[in-house]
Amino acid sequence: MNNNLTANFNATRKVDFDLNGKTLTGNVSYDTDAEGTILLSNGTVTGNLTVDTPNVSFTNSATVNGTTTIKDVANNTFTNNGLLNIVIIQDATGTPRFINGQNSQIQNLVIDTMQPVNLQGGFTKVTVKQDTQLNLANGSVINDLNTDANVQAIVSGGTVKDTSGNGEVVIDDEEVVYPQVQIKGYVTYRVSKVDKNFYGVQARIVLPADQHASLQAGDRVVVSLMNGDKVLATSTTKEEVKDLVKDVFKNEFANEKHYASTLFVPNGSYPSGTWDTTAWDASYDVKPNRLKVEIKRDGKVISSTVSTVALDEAFTDGSSKVALSWEQILKENEPAVNDAMLKINTEKDAAKLKAVVESEALDLGLNLEGYNALSDSEGLGDYGQGDRQIAVITDILANRADVKVETWTLEQFKKLFNAAVENRTATQDALFSVNSAKEAKDLKIEDFIGKVAVAYAKNQEILPKVSENYVSSKVVTDLNNAINAFNAIQDDETKAAILVEVFNEGKNYTSWGQMAQAFFGSMQS
């Protein structure tokens, strides 16, 4: 920054910010999932600093006059080498580590998380808002440890000179080393049993040999599958499991020992002798994107680690020999959907497919409101004549050859169905605007041609073909050209004559196609 500036600085990617000795009158915020380090340095921020960087080690070497809020940082630190006023640690997903460098200042460090917090350096005042564990590095000092009412702060290591507030401070004179689990990944996976296959997301974790000595009897591992900050499901070692090394971290993978795994089955459960796993109502649009692993001792979290790498949908090993997408995992766990989609992907007869769609709509999650509003009149009325519901199915079947995958997924079919219903609704409404008109002058091209052009244009990528074998993009072009040609006519009498022909003496057309042909014919005469 070359000059003093009044503005807010909001970074959504990993970028260092050198204030260059200048003053930013405003706020600074970082919000990114990128990995690495970030440095804020060499100047003054008059407002607040907000840090939400789960994979970044953040270093501040600036002066921040407002409040610094640490929502999420990588397990290995926020380092302060500058001057901060109030700092609030809210990180609830890992084990945040805060280093206050030599000659750096903080007026008040507020701990507002139940996660264990590692502190290093000297602190004038630390205020604890929730029950937590403070691990002080050798030589670290807290001058005043303040606790809110009904809050307990357990402190190990370092020195606490004085305490205040209405809570409880427990000083553990022995330096405690807590075991830390490593996350190796979480993958889409199939486990084959004698009578059944289980499809889900497998968490793969390791407890290195150098961590074993810090375990205690009764320690339990809690694995949380997450989407953002929301916990989707948890898997906890069973209470009867007494030896985590012998009974849980007992496997080997890729020449690495002390592996463990647990399987999360969406909308179901997996039988395990060592893990109690909750089920969750999974959906296609809420994919797991984070994994948290904690070790609990006497019901309290003593260590925590988080991975925000993407769900691995390309993993293969053991009984899971084929890569499985998140969508496939969900599909395999919905038997009713499986059965319905098998019928949809194999049925070629329009009438039979129509019956499948209507009977399986509830299981498929199809919204039939627009479909049911389509006319299926056997007699000729203002809506024309014929079954537009079967026309929806015909449009879907016409596009089967254009689908690039072997079979439709449920989501693909929903898009096809909804697009076909929207198209047929547009043709029905367009036809009704002509058949129900009292006089030719009531007709509007935006209604009887324009509505169809808009719907077909919107859905042409989903439905490349309409009305069996017509190419959607060409139909859209022809309709728009016709609208432009009509609107370009300067003579009002000519326009009126065309509308009279389309009006057809008030006689109803059987279909929108018949009416459209009449319009195109009148334009050429």
Secondary structure as UniProt FT lines:
FT   STRAND          5..6
FT   STRAND          9..11
FT   STRAND          17..18
FT   TURN            20..21
FT   STRAND          23..25
FT   STRAND          28..31
FT   STRAND          36..45
FT   STRAND          49..53
FT   TURN            54..55
FT   STRAND          56..73
FT   TURN            75..76
FT   STRAND          78..80
FT   STRAND          83..89
FT   STRAND          97..100
FT   TURN            102..103
FT   STRAND          105..111
FT   STRAND          117..128
FT   STRAND          132..136
FT   TURN            138..139
FT   STRAND          141..147
FT   TURN            149..150
FT   STRAND          152..156
FT   STRAND          159..165
FT   STRAND          168..172
FT   STRAND          182..192
FT   STRAND          197..206
FT   HELIX           209..214
FT   TURN            217..218
FT   STRAND          220..227
FT   TURN            228..229
FT   STRAND          230..237
FT   TURN            239..240
FT   HELIX           244..247
FT   STRAND          251..253
FT   TURN            254..255
FT   STRAND          256..264
FT   TURN            266..267
FT   STRAND          275..277
FT   TURN            284..285
FT   STRAND          290..297
FT   TURN            298..299
FT   STRAND          300..307
FT   TURN            318..319
FT   HELIX           326..332
FT   HELIX           335..346
FT   HELIX           350..364
FT   HELIX           369..372
FT   TURN            382..383
FT   HELIX           388..398
FT   HELIX           400..402
FT   HELIX           410..435
FT   HELIX           440..442
FT   HELIX           446..450
FT   HELIX           451..459
FT   TURN            460..462
FT   STRAND          465..466
FT   TURN            467..469
FT   STRAND          470..471
FT   HELIX           472..488
FT   HELIX           492..503
FT   HELIX           504..506
FT   HELIX           512..524
//
